[in-house]
Amino acid sequence: MDTDSREISRMWRVYRTVHQMCRDRNYLVAASELDRSLDDFRAQFAPSGKVDRTRMTFIVQKKLDPSIQMFVFFPDDESVGIKPIKEYFQRMTKESVLNGVVVYRKKMTSSADKLMSHVTGKFRLEKFEEANLLVNITEHELVPQHKVMSDEQKRDILARYRLKETQLPRILSDDPVARYYGMTRGQVVQIIRPSETAGRYVTYRICM
């Protein structure tokens, strides 16, 4: 397999994982995208034999509230600078999309990182390196099942166990699973592990 073919296969895997991530965040994702074959991916995004990442950009909307949308961007630069990040924010502003994900090739410049971390207000732009999306970490046999709770479910859990938020165990916002689900400060995740005695063991963690 030549270099271009390996790169196409690699990006096909990344593309698939990103769509699984969107689905697991409760965004609407077409089955045709989740099941897209390597040949279909090549025909759509690499007709010339090289992957055109700019064509891979897509937008999804929440299942229960279509007004909540998210862009997924794939910059072509190996080192992403300020320019594409500004363009993404401008596009999000123009189309009133508050959430975005940047899937970058190898690195982001410090200035691009700073711009993303200092954007205030209602916009949220996350970043993932392609190498970290080659496989879906939630499908690994050693990763227990995670389910992010809604605000109502969180209130019910705290009331049921007579707990304050500060009494819950923590999961850091930069934890790989927390990042996969896009968790933000204050959100609670239910973690289900198999148990030899009870069948399953359920715990809750709050994102910090």
C-alpha positions as CSV (number, residue, x, y, z in Angstrom):
1,M,0.0,0.0,0.0
2,D,1.5,3.4,-1.0
3,T,1.7,6.5,1.2
4,D,-1.4,8.1,-0.3
5,S,-3.5,5.0,0.1
6,R,-2.4,4.6,3.7
7,E,-3.4,8.2,4.4
8,I,-6.8,7.8,2.8
9,S,-7.4,4.6,5.0
10,R,-6.2,6.5,8.0
11,M,-8.5,9.5,7.5
12,W,-11.4,7.1,6.8
13,R,-10.9,5.7,10.3
14,V,-10.7,9.2,11.8
15,Y,-13.9,10.3,9.9
16,R,-15.8,7.2,11.2
17,T,-14.7,7.8,14.8
18,V,-15.7,11.5,14.7
19,H,-19.2,10.5,13.5
20,Q,-19.5,8.0,16.2
21,M,-18.5,10.7,18.7
22,C,-21.2,13.0,17.4
23,R,-23.7,10.2,17.7
24,D,-22.7,9.4,21.2
25,R,-23.1,13.1,22.1
26,N,-26.7,12.8,21.0
27,Y,-26.4,14.5,17.6
28,L,-28.2,13.2,14.6
29,V,-25.9,11.2,12.4
30,A,-27.0,9.4,9.3
31,A,-26.4,5.6,9.2
32,S,-24.8,6.1,5.8
33,E,-22.0,8.2,7.4
34,L,-21.4,5.7,10.2
35,D,-21.3,2.8,7.7
36,R,-19.5,4.7,4.9
37,S,-17.1,2.3,3.2
38,L,-13.4,3.0,2.4
39,D,-14.3,3.1,-1.3
40,D,-17.1,5.6,-0.8
41,F,-14.8,7.7,1.4
42,R,-12.1,7.7,-1.3
43,A,-14.6,8.7,-4.0
44,Q,-16.0,11.5,-1.9
45,F,-13.0,13.0,-0.3
46,A,-9.9,11.8,-2.2
47,P,-11.0,11.6,-5.9
48,S,-7.5,12.8,-7.0
49,G,-5.7,10.2,-4.8
50,K,-5.0,12.6,-1.9
51,V,-7.4,13.4,1.0
52,D,-9.1,16.9,0.7
53,R,-9.7,17.6,4.3
54,T,-11.5,20.9,3.6
55,R,-14.3,18.8,1.9
56,M,-14.7,16.8,5.1
57,T,-16.2,19.6,7.1
58,F,-19.8,18.8,8.3
59,I,-22.5,20.0,10.6
60,V,-24.8,18.1,12.9
61,Q,-27.8,18.9,15.1
62,K,-29.0,17.6,18.4
63,K,-31.7,14.9,18.3
64,L,-34.0,16.6,20.8
65,D,-33.2,20.2,19.9
66,P,-32.3,20.9,16.2
67,S,-31.4,24.5,17.1
68,I,-28.3,23.2,18.9
69,Q,-25.7,22.5,16.2
70,M,-22.1,21.6,15.9
71,F,-19.5,22.1,13.2
72,V,-16.6,19.6,12.7
73,F,-13.6,21.1,10.9
74,F,-10.6,19.3,9.4
75,P,-7.9,21.9,8.7
76,D,-5.4,20.9,6.0
77,D,-2.3,22.5,7.5
78,E,0.1,20.2,9.4
79,S,0.5,23.0,11.9
80,V,-2.7,24.9,12.5
81,G,-2.2,28.7,13.0
82,I,-4.5,31.6,13.8
83,K,-5.9,32.1,10.3
84,P,-8.1,28.9,10.0
85,I,-9.3,29.3,13.6
86,K,-10.5,32.8,12.9
87,E,-12.2,31.5,9.8
88,Y,-14.0,28.8,11.8
89,F,-15.2,31.3,14.4
90,Q,-16.4,33.6,11.6
91,R,-18.3,30.8,10.0
92,M,-19.8,29.7,13.3
93,T,-20.9,33.3,14.0
94,K,-22.4,33.8,10.5
95,E,-24.4,30.6,10.7
96,S,-25.3,30.9,14.4
97,V,-23.6,27.6,15.4
98,L,-22.2,27.8,18.9
99,N,-20.3,24.5,19.1
100,G,-17.4,23.3,17.0
101,V,-14.7,20.7,16.9
102,V,-11.3,21.0,15.1
103,V,-9.6,17.8,14.1
104,Y,-6.0,18.8,13.4
105,R,-3.2,16.8,11.7
106,K,-0.2,17.1,13.9
107,K,-0.1,20.3,16.0
108,M,-1.6,23.7,16.7
109,T,0.6,26.8,17.2
110,S,0.6,28.4,20.6
111,S,-1.1,31.5,19.1
112,A,-4.0,29.3,17.8
113,D,-4.2,27.5,21.1
114,K,-4.4,30.9,22.9
115,L,-7.1,32.2,20.6
116,M,-9.2,29.1,21.2
117,S,-8.8,29.2,25.0
118,H,-9.5,33.0,25.2
119,V,-12.7,33.1,23.2
120,T,-15.4,34.2,25.6
121,G,-19.1,34.2,25.5
122,K,-21.4,31.5,24.0
123,F,-19.0,29.8,21.6
124,R,-17.1,26.6,22.3
125,L,-14.5,25.2,20.0
126,E,-12.8,21.9,20.9
127,K,-9.7,20.3,19.4
128,F,-8.6,16.7,18.8
129,E,-5.5,15.4,17.1
130,E,-6.2,13.0,14.3
131,A,-4.0,10.4,15.9
132,N,-6.3,10.3,18.9
133,L,-9.3,9.5,16.8
134,L,-8.0,6.5,14.8
135,V,-10.0,4.3,17.2
136,N,-13.0,4.9,19.4
137,I,-11.7,4.7,22.9
138,T,-15.2,4.0,24.3
139,E,-15.2,0.7,22.5
140,H,-12.1,-0.6,24.2
141,E,-12.8,-3.6,26.5
142,L,-11.1,-1.9,29.5
143,V,-13.2,1.3,29.2
144,P,-16.5,0.9,31.2
145,Q,-19.8,2.2,29.9
146,H,-20.2,6.0,30.4
147,K,-23.5,7.9,30.1
148,V,-23.6,11.7,30.5
149,M,-26.6,12.7,32.7
150,S,-29.0,15.5,31.8
151,D,-29.4,18.4,34.3
152,E,-32.7,16.8,35.5
153,Q,-31.0,13.4,35.9
154,K,-28.2,15.1,37.8
155,R,-30.7,16.8,40.2
156,D,-32.5,13.4,40.8
157,I,-29.2,11.7,41.6
158,L,-28.1,14.3,44.1
159,A,-31.5,14.2,45.7
160,R,-31.8,10.4,45.8
161,Y,-28.4,10.0,47.5
162,R,-28.7,13.3,49.5
163,L,-25.4,14.5,48.1
164,K,-23.9,17.9,47.3
165,E,-21.9,18.3,44.1
166,T,-18.7,18.5,46.1
167,Q,-19.3,15.1,47.5
168,L,-19.2,13.3,44.1
169,P,-16.0,11.8,42.8
170,R,-14.4,13.8,40.0
171,I,-13.6,13.3,36.4
172,L,-11.3,15.8,34.9
173,S,-12.4,17.7,31.8
174,D,-9.2,16.6,30.0
175,D,-9.9,12.9,30.7
176,P,-10.0,11.2,27.3
177,V,-13.5,9.8,27.8
178,A,-14.8,13.2,29.2
179,R,-13.3,14.9,26.0
180,Y,-14.9,12.3,23.8
181,Y,-18.4,13.1,25.2
182,G,-17.7,16.8,25.3
183,M,-18.3,17.1,29.0
184,T,-18.1,20.5,30.6
185,R,-17.6,21.6,34.2
186,G,-20.5,20.6,36.5
187,Q,-21.8,17.7,34.3
188,V,-22.3,14.3,35.9
189,V,-21.5,11.0,34.1
190,Q,-22.8,7.6,35.1
191,I,-20.2,4.9,34.9
192,I,-21.3,1.2,34.7
193,R,-18.8,-1.5,35.4
194,P,-19.4,-5.3,35.5
195,S,-19.6,-6.9,38.9
196,E,-19.1,-10.6,39.7
197,T,-21.5,-10.3,42.6
198,A,-24.1,-7.7,41.6
199,G,-24.0,-8.0,37.8
200,R,-23.1,-4.4,37.5
201,Y,-21.6,-1.6,39.6
202,V,-22.8,2.0,39.1
203,T,-20.9,5.1,40.1
204,Y,-21.2,8.8,39.3
205,R,-18.5,11.4,38.7
206,I,-18.7,15.1,38.2
207,C,-16.7,16.9,35.6
208,M,-14.1,19.4,36.9
